[in-house]
Amino acid sequence: MTAMRAGTNVTVTITNYDGGIATTPQRVVTPSNVEDLQAAMRDTTRYPSPLRPMGSFHSLTPCPASTGTVVRMERMNRVLRIDAESMTVTAEAGLQIGQLAAVLRKEGLQMLLNIEIGNATLGSLACCHSKDAMDGVEHGQVSSYVTRIKWVDPSGELQEASEDQDPDLLYLVRSSYGLSGVCYEVTLRVKPVEIIKFDYEVHDSRKLTQRHVDEVAGRNEAMVCWTIGRTTVVQTRNHAERLQRAWLARLRRLAWTRVGAFVGRNIRRHTPAGVVRNVIETAWLGCQKLIYRSLSAIDGFSLYGPDKIMNYRDTPPSARYAFTFWAFPFDQWVENLRAYLEFSEDHFRRYGFRCNMPLGSYFIKKDASSVLSYTHDGDVLSLDPIHAYRAEDQEEWHRFLREFNAWAHARGGIPLINQSPFVDHEQVVAAYGARWQRFSDWVATVDPDRRMQNGFFSGLLIDR
């Protein structure tokens, strides 16, 4: 057995991507192989509970946080095989999705869902909530394309589930959040590389109708909406035969990984709260509207599917942003959008705080591939406030998130366990209903000693 790297008793603090969550485990383990992982799982003295797996920690909630042991999977990052006959790829769980895309590209292949957060790990995406509306032709969740998962259970034994042999178990594991053990190997479907085209429509949010949104979703492969103030941009995605203005894909990547959040943060850094800041922020948001109007005027652009992936791993802290995600029934979206605009504007009047980046809205199609699928009962179109905050306005952002959670919960929204900060037990139970009870019962069965259960999940799960 190869010696694994294990944490010492020296205090190590790990922060998530946006810096909003910090965890200080007693041990940090980076296994090199399955045997290392089994040894850590079994040795509860050296590696105290709770034991939580961690990918790139891009989560906005404390899913992987632990006061006991954190298992970081970055050393298990190999592509094990590409099967051109079955059109699948098998890789270790610590591999980042952007790295996998690069390997597949050399073979003329791509994932069916090229999720935009390229530093997310395969293991995380296989068993946690994810979303992508610009590649979600069939499904908008990476786990729905997973055909087999292998993991080490809380007792250190090897387990696996697959579509052809254990579909009912795979249904549970696809949204297990590491509560049944640590995922170490994933197989998912792939396809030949394709060209896709992005198009843009710009609307006055007050005049946008649900009927029009229905029509756009119906005649296009995928759709996402961006709302800036009272302007809503409807972005669509479709298959294309050739590249057009593909260089714009690089500018798009630069805008999201370097420029947008950087400008938003520095406006807040260099201008005092009040009229001056509001004027400058309004002007910056107006520039973003102009960019979308320009993209609409030139008939959008096209790119290779994998080129939509963005690697946030090297994004400096000064250019990072945070967000939240709540899913809402698709056919009620325009009504909910208008209600959100009233909510956010009222919040701004009361507290002087508003988000400095566009509101995202992801169209994700009905998908019952996993027990905690947020589209289990129908199509959704989300509301995702996005904000680039600094230490000076972190508490204002957190207050906004808590109030937004209460607002979204009251309107029947569904939160994501890893992407909806400050979500609580009542909100999760209401959103997932009987499926949350089934999931809680299953977790209690596969991990009766709560080896994998941190305080965050203990507060959300339903006790027997």
Residue pairs with C-beta under 8 A, 6 or more apart in sequence:
1 33
1 35
1 36
1 39
2 32
2 33
2 35
2 36
3 32
4 29
4 30
4 31
4 32
4 36
4 39
4 40
5 29
5 30
5 32
5 75
6 27
6 28
6 29
6 30
6 40
6 46
6 47
7 25
7 26
7 27
7 28
7 29
7 69
7 70
9 26
11 24
12 24
12 25
12 28
13 22
13 23
13 24
14 22
14 23
14 24
14 25
14 28
14 54
14 57
14 70
15 21
15 22
15 23
15 57
16 22
16 57
16 58
16 59
16 60
17 56
17 57
17 58
17 59
17 312
17 320
18 60
18 320
18 321
18 322
18 389
19 317
19 320
20 60
20 322
20 394
20 398
20 421
21 57
21 59
21 60
21 61
21 62
21 65
23 62
23 64
23 65
23 66
23 67
23 70
24 67
25 52
25 66
25 67
25 68
25 69
25 70
26 48
26 67
26 68
26 69
27 46
27 47
27 48
27 68
27 69
27 70
28 69
28 70
28 72
29 36
29 40
29 47
29 69
29 70
29 71
29 72
30 71
30 72
30 73
30 74
30 75
31 37
31 40
31 71
31 73
31 75
31 76
32 75
32 76
33 76
34 152
34 158
34 184
37 71
37 76
37 152
37 182
37 184
38 152
38 156
38 157
38 158
39 156
40 46
40 47
40 51
40 69
40 71
41 47
41 51
41 152
41 153
41 154
41 155
41 156
41 181
41 182
41 451
42 155
42 156
44 451
47 68
47 69
48 68
48 69
49 68
49 69
49 449
49 450
49 451
49 452
49 453
50 66
50 67
50 68
50 69
50 450
50 451
50 452
50 453
50 454
50 455
51 66
51 68
51 69
51 70
51 71
51 154
51 182
51 451
51 452
52 63
52 64
52 65
52 66
52 68
52 69
52 70
52 71
52 178
52 452
52 454
53 64
53 70
53 71
53 73
53 93
53 123
53 178
53 182
53 183
54 64
54 70
54 71
54 72
54 73
55 64
55 73
55 93
55 94
55 120
55 121
55 123
55 124
56 96
56 119
56 120
56 121
56 124
56 313
57 64
58 117
58 119
58 120
58 312
59 128
59 418
59 419
60 322
60 323
60 324
60 418
60 419
60 420
60 421
61 417
61 418
61 419
61 420
61 421
61 422
61 423
61 456
62 454
62 455
62 456
63 128
63 177
63 178
63 417
63 418
63 456
63 457
64 70
64 178
65 454
65 455
65 456
66 454
67 454
67 455
71 182
72 94
73 92
73 93
73 94
73 121
73 123
73 182
73 184
74 94
74 121
75 94
76 92
76 93
76 94
76 95
76 184
77 91
77 92
77 94
77 95
77 96
77 99
78 91
78 92
78 95
79 89
79 90
79 91
79 92
79 95
79 100
79 103
80 90
80 91
80 92
80 185
81 89
81 90
82 88
82 89
82 90
82 103
82 104
82 107
82 109
82 190
83 89
83 90
84 107
84 109
87 109
87 189
87 190
87 191
88 147
88 187
88 188
88 189
88 190
89 100
89 104
89 109
89 111
89 187
89 188
89 190
90 148
90 185
90 186
90 187
91 100
91 122
91 185
91 186
92 122
92 123
92 184
92 185
92 186
93 121
93 122
93 123
93 124
93 126
93 182
93 183
93 184
93 185
93 186
94 121
94 122
94 123
95 121
95 122
96 118
96 119
96 120
96 121
96 122
96 311
96 313
97 111
97 114
97 115
97 117
97 118
97 119
97 120
97 121
97 122
97 125
97 142
97 309
98 118
98 119
98 309
98 310
98 311
98 313
100 111
100 122
101 110
101 111
101 114
101 118
101 306
101 309
102 306
104 110
104 111
104 190
104 306
105 193
105 306
108 192
108 193
109 190
109 191
109 192
109 193
110 190
110 191
110 192
110 193
110 194
110 304
110 305
110 306
111 142
111 145
111 188
111 189
111 190
111 191
111 306
112 135
112 137
112 138
112 139
112 145
112 188
112 189
112 190
112 191
113 132
113 135
113 136
113 139
113 140
113 141
113 142
113 144
113 145
114 132
114 135
114 305
114 306
114 308
114 309
115 125
115 130
115 131
115 132
115 135
115 142
115 309
116 132
116 134
116 256
116 308
116 309
116 310
117 310
117 312
118 309
118 310
118 311
118 312
118 313
119 311
119 312
119 313
120 130
122 186
122 188
123 182
123 183
123 184
123 186
125 142
125 143
126 142
126 143
126 146
126 149
126 174
126 183
126 186
126 188
127 143
127 149
127 173
127 174
127 175
127 176
127 177
127 178
127 183
128 143
128 175
128 177
128 178
128 417
128 418
129 141
129 175
129 372
129 374
129 416
129 417
129 418
129 419
130 141
130 142
130 143
131 140
131 141
131 325
131 362
131 364
131 382
131 416
131 419
132 140
132 141
132 142
132 362
133 140
133 222
133 223
133 224
133 362
133 363
133 364
134 196
134 198
134 222
134 224
134 235
134 237
134 308
135 196
135 222
135 237
135 305
135 308
136 222
136 362
136 363
136 364
136 365
137 221
137 222
138 144
138 365
139 145
139 364
139 365
139 367
139 369
140 362
140 363
140 364
140 365
140 367
140 375
141 364
141 367
141 369
141 370
141 373
141 375
142 188
143 174
143 175
143 369
143 370
144 174
144 367
144 369
144 370
144 373
145 188
145 189
146 170
146 174
146 186
146 187
146 188
147 162
147 163
147 164
147 187
147 188
147 189
148 160
148 161
148 162
148 163
148 170
148 185
148 186
148 187
149 160
149 161
149 162
149 170
149 173
149 174
149 183
149 185
149 186
149 187
150 158
150 159
150 160
150 183
150 184
150 185
150 186
151 158
151 159
151 160
151 173
151 180
151 181
151 182
151 183
151 184
152 158
152 159
152 181
152 182
152 184
153 159
153 180
153 181
153 446
153 447
154 180
154 181
154 446
154 447
154 449
154 451
154 452
159 180
159 181
160 166
161 169
161 170
161 173
162 170
162 187
163 170
171 369
171 370
171 371
172 180
172 370
172 371
172 439
172 442
173 180
174 369
174 370
174 371
175 370
175 371
175 372
175 373
175 439
176 443
177 417
177 418
177 457
178 452
179 443
179 446
179 447
179 452
179 453
179 457
180 442
180 443
180 446
180 447
180 452
181 446
181 447
181 452
193 304
193 305
193 306
194 239
194 304
194 305
195 239
195 240
195 241
195 242
195 243
195 302
195 303
195 304
195 305
196 237
196 238
196 239
196 240
196 302
196 303
196 304
196 305
196 308
197 237
197 238
197 239
197 240
197 244
197 300
197 301
197 302
198 235
198 236
198 237
198 295
198 300
198 301
198 302
198 303
199 235
199 236
199 238
199 296
199 299
199 300
200 233
200 234
200 235
200 236
200 292
200 295
200 296
200 300
201 216
201 233
201 234
201 236
201 296
202 231
202 232
202 233
202 289
202 292
202 293
202 296
203 212
203 231
203 232
203 233
203 234
204 230
204 231
204 232
205 227
205 230
205 231
205 232
205 337
205 338
205 341
206 230
206 338
208 232
208 334
208 337
209 334
210 331
210 332
210 333
210 334
210 335
213 225
213 234
213 333
213 334
213 381
214 331
216 223
216 234
216 236
217 223
217 330
217 363
217 379
220 236
220 237
220 238
221 236
221 237
221 238
221 239
222 236
222 237
222 238
222 363
223 234
223 235
223 236
223 237
223 363
224 235
224 360
224 361
224 362
224 363
225 232
225 233
225 234
225 235
225 360
225 361
225 363
225 381
226 232
226 233
226 235
226 292
226 358
226 359
226 360
226 361
227 233
227 337
227 341
227 358
227 359
227 361
228 285
228 288
228 289
228 292
228 358
228 359
229 282
229 285
229 289
230 341
231 289
232 337
233 289
233 292
233 296
233 358
240 302
242 302
243 302
243 303
243 304
244 299
244 300
244 301
244 302
245 298
245 300
245 301
245 302
246 301
246 302
246 303
246 304
246 307
248 295
248 301
248 303
249 301
249 303
249 307
249 308
253 310
255 291
256 310
257 310
257 311
257 312
257 315
257 319
258 315
258 319
259 319
260 288
260 319
260 321
260 357
260 388
261 318
261 319
261 320
261 321
261 357
261 388
262 318
262 319
262 388
263 284
264 281
264 284
264 321
264 356
264 357
264 387
264 388
265 318
265 319
265 388
265 389
265 390
266 318
267 277
267 280
267 281
267 284
267 356
268 277
268 356
268 389
268 390
268 392
268 393
269 390
269 392
271 277
271 280
273 352
274 352
281 354
281 356
284 356
285 356
288 358
295 301
312 320
319 388
320 388
321 357
321 386
321 387
321 388
321 389
322 386
322 387
322 388
322 389
322 397
322 421
323 360
323 384
323 385
323 386
323 387
323 419
324 384
324 385
324 401
324 404
324 405
324 415
324 419
324 420
324 421
325 362
325 382
325 384
325 415
325 416
325 419
325 420
326 382
326 383
326 384
326 404
326 405
326 408
326 413
326 414
326 415
326 416
326 420
327 364
327 374
327 375
327 380
327 381
327 382
327 413
327 414
327 415
327 416
328 336
328 380
328 381
328 382
328 383
328 408
328 411
328 412
328 413
328 414
329 378
329 379
329 380
329 412
330 363
330 378
330 379
330 380
330 381
331 379
333 361
333 381
336 383
336 411
337 361
337 383
339 411
340 359
340 383
340 407
343 403
343 404
343 407
344 354
344 355
344 385
347 353
347 354
347 400
347 403
348 354
351 396
351 399
351 400
353 393
353 396
353 397
353 399
353 400
355 385
355 386
355 387
355 400
356 387
356 388
357 386
357 387
357 388
358 386
359 383
359 384
359 385
359 386
360 382
360 384
360 386
361 381
361 382
361 383
361 384
362 380
362 381
362 382
362 384
363 379
363 380
363 381
364 374
364 375
364 379
364 380
364 381
364 382
365 375
365 379
366 375
366 376
366 377
366 378
366 379
367 373
367 375
367 376
368 376
371 435
371 438
371 439
371 442
372 417
372 432
372 435
372 436
372 439
374 380
374 414
374 416
374 431
376 435
380 414
383 408
383 413
385 400
385 401
385 404
387 397
387 400
389 396
389 397
398 421
398 422
401 421
401 422
402 422
405 415
405 420
405 422
405 423
405 424
405 427
408 415
409 426
409 427
409 430
409 431
413 431
414 431
414 432
415 423
415 427
415 428
415 431
417 423
417 428
417 460
423 460
424 459
424 460
425 459
425 460
428 436
428 460
429 436
429 462
432 439
436 462
437 462
439 461
440 461
440 462
440 463
440 464
441 462
441 464
443 453
443 461
444 461
444 463
444 464
447 453
450 458
453 461
